[in-house]
């Protein structure tokens, strides 16, 4: 628990399930108020709202497309209206689909870039504008991936979006460091979330993923939520422009684990 987080206000995009829901719940446990954004899963967002409240925080659910300026504005408006401010903005909404690059449609490319990268730009910009106006030392957390570093065949659009998120985040961290605004990424590896359900339900794919994780297990959403709480807190006040990988070692060239090479 981080006592300075109590009473703080956060926006979490893509909060209806998975990592977003888990981060929102953890923020609730820290005594925070959370605007839980969702795109289409209203039921999921309602559940997250309940989780936040049960954990001890306050929450409201807001439907919005984070790839649009109106959608992003609706989230800030709600944070101000409902809770009276903004301290932490988490750009978490993300999508992925598998397609060989020679078969990848422009539509799928665009969808992934709009949500994963343009959404991060618009959300960050909105938070930065508010923090500047209010002279607030806010924190921005962008959900990246191990694939900001690791190339991922048949997910080129996804990897491109995450590589973009990394350098975008470093750039804004540098641009606004002198105003006390911090911006960091979390780079999850393979985590037990709905986005991965189909894959991990297949024993073969599950085993092959686990074999790429030096710590030998798939991560839990709570592992990522713990990183988000720390990055949001004052304990991370000197941390900006970095990616905190939460991946059980997946980015450490696992094929060398036992001295191969
Ligand atoms: C993806 C997961 C994948 C993991 C490791 C994440 O960014 O969302 O689907 O299992 O990277 O490859």
Boltz pocket constraint, residues with backbone or C-beta under 6 A from the ligand:
constraints:
  - pocket:
      binder: B
      contacts: [[A, 96], [A, 144], [A, 145], [A, 146], [A, 147], [A, 188], [A, 189], [A, 190], [A, 191], [A, 195], [A, 196]]
      max_distance: 6.0
